[in-house]
Amino acid sequence: MGEEPSLSPDADPDEGPPHAVTLTRGFRCGAAEVTQAQWERFMGAPFLSLFQGPDRPVERVSYGGRSPS
């Protein structure tokens, strides 16, 4: 996980150094992006997206699962 900032021009300084990560519990990963309609059904509130539309994907999701304000 991570990138070597000196070798990756698009990397942010806080993305390094690269290091191994061990997953200790399961997780789910979808085959496609989560749509804004799916987000609203699951979270009970609309997603504050830059590009509005029920079939458009959510973007800019934080680790806490909230849309940015």
GROMACS elastic network, one bead per residue, 0.5 to 0.9 nm:
[ bonds ]
;  ai    aj funct       b0    kb
    1    15     6  0.85844   500
    1    16     6  0.84613   500
    1    17     6  0.83961   500
    1    18     6  0.54184   500
    1    19     6  0.53287   500
    1    20     6  0.60268   500
    1    21     6  0.64754   500
    2     5     6  0.89778   500
    2    11     6  0.88194   500
    2    14     6  0.87307   500
    2    15     6  0.51040   500
    2    16     6  0.52085   500
    2    17     6  0.60490   500
    2    19     6  0.64662   500
    2    20     6  0.88377   500
    3     6     6  0.87243   500
    3     7     6  0.79379   500
    3     8     6  0.68629   500
    3    11     6  0.65382   500
    3    12     6  0.85300   500
    3    13     6  0.89747   500
    3    14     6  0.89762   500
    3    15     6  0.55302   500
    3    17     6  0.59896   500
    3    18     6  0.50366   500
    3    19     6  0.85518   500
    4     7     6  0.54390   500
    4     8     6  0.61055   500
    4    11     6  0.74199   500
    4    13     6  0.84417   500
    4    15     6  0.72213   500
    4    16     6  0.51191   500
    4    17     6  0.54417   500
    4    18     6  0.60674   500
    5     8     6  0.51117   500
    5     9     6  0.66213   500
    5    10     6  0.77993   500
    5    11     6  0.52331   500
    5    12     6  0.64477   500
    5    13     6  0.57237   500
    5    14     6  0.81448   500
    5    15     6  0.69202   500
    5    16     6  0.61349   500
    5    17     6  0.76725   500
    6     9     6  0.69818   500
    6    11     6  0.83436   500
    6    13     6  0.86176   500
    7    11     6  0.84781   500
    8    11     6  0.54028   500
    8    12     6  0.87476   500
    9    12     6  0.82765   500
   11    14     6  0.81710   500
   11    15     6  0.63710   500
   11    16     6  0.82814   500
   12    15     6  0.55071   500
   12    16     6  0.80552   500
   13    16     6  0.65480   500
   14    17     6  0.81247   500
   15    18     6  0.76978   500
   16    19     6  0.80556   500
   23    26     6  0.74747   500
   29    32     6  0.87134   500
   30    33     6  0.70316   500
   30    34     6  0.78713   500
   32    35     6  0.88048   500
   33    56     6  0.86857   500
   33    57     6  0.57308   500
   33    58     6  0.75380   500
   34    37     6  0.82461   500
   34    38     6  0.62391   500
   34    39     6  0.66222   500
   34    55     6  0.88820   500
   34    56     6  0.82681   500
   34    57     6  0.54679   500
   34    58     6  0.61789   500
   34    59     6  0.89778   500
   35    38     6  0.51691   500
   35    39     6  0.62422   500
   35    40     6  0.86824   500
   35    53     6  0.85394   500
   35    54     6  0.64365   500
   35    55     6  0.53772   500
   35    56     6  0.53305   500
   35    58     6  0.57880   500
   36    39     6  0.50194   500
   36    40     6  0.61759   500
   36    41     6  0.86714   500
   36    46     6  0.71500   500
   36    47     6  0.62453   500
   36    49     6  0.80710   500
   36    52     6  0.79420   500
   36    53     6  0.67908   500
   36    55     6  0.62984   500
   36    56     6  0.59879   500
   36    57     6  0.56974   500
   36    58     6  0.54572   500
   37    40     6  0.51683   500
   37    41     6  0.62412   500
   37    42     6  0.86743   500
   37    46     6  0.78511   500
   37    47     6  0.86791   500
   37    53     6  0.80323   500
   37    55     6  0.65236   500
   37    56     6  0.82188   500
   37    57     6  0.87544   500
   38    41     6  0.51668   500
   38    42     6  0.61563   500
   38    43     6  0.83928   500
   38    54     6  0.80545   500
   38    55     6  0.86204   500
   39    42     6  0.52456   500
   39    43     6  0.57092   500
   39    44     6  0.77192   500
   39    45     6  0.76828   500
   39    46     6  0.70507   500
   39    47     6  0.68328   500
   39    58     6  0.76292   500
   40    43     6  0.52697   500
   40    44     6  0.51242   500
   40    47     6  0.66628   500
   40    54     6  0.89966   500
   41    44     6  0.55025   500
   41    45     6  0.75097   500
   41    46     6  0.84303   500
   42    45     6  0.81997   500
   43    46     6  0.78101   500
   43    47     6  0.88349   500
   46    49     6  0.86801   500
   47    52     6  0.88015   500
   47    58     6  0.69269   500
   47    59     6  0.88901   500
   47    66     6  0.81318   500
   47    67     6  0.60570   500
   47    68     6  0.89076   500
   48    51     6  0.87965   500
   48    52     6  0.80924   500
   48    58     6  0.83504   500
   48    59     6  0.89694   500
   48    67     6  0.58408   500
   48    68     6  0.70071   500
   48    69     6  0.72962   500
   49    52     6  0.57558   500
   49    53     6  0.86444   500
   49    57     6  0.86036   500
   49    58     6  0.62948   500
   49    59     6  0.65961   500
   49    60     6  0.80130   500
   49    67     6  0.75784   500
   49    68     6  0.84940   500
   50    58     6  0.87731   500
   50    59     6  0.79349   500
   51    56     6  0.73018   500
   51    57     6  0.84819   500
   51    58     6  0.84515   500
   51    59     6  0.87251   500
   52    55     6  0.87416   500
   52    56     6  0.68583   500
   52    57     6  0.88774   500
   52    58     6  0.89057   500
   53    56     6  0.51991   500
   53    57     6  0.82787   500
   54    57     6  0.80713   500
   58    61     6  0.72103   500
   58    67     6  0.85913   500
   59    67     6  0.80887   500
   60    66     6  0.88918   500
   60    67     6  0.66714   500
   60    68     6  0.69591   500
   61    64     6  0.79182   500
   61    65     6  0.58543   500
   61    66     6  0.60683   500
   61    67     6  0.53960   500
   61    68     6  0.72128   500
   62    65     6  0.52415   500
   62    66     6  0.57765   500
   62    67     6  0.66114   500
   62    68     6  0.74032   500
   63    66     6  0.76547   500
   64    67     6  0.87949   500
   66    69     6  0.88663   500
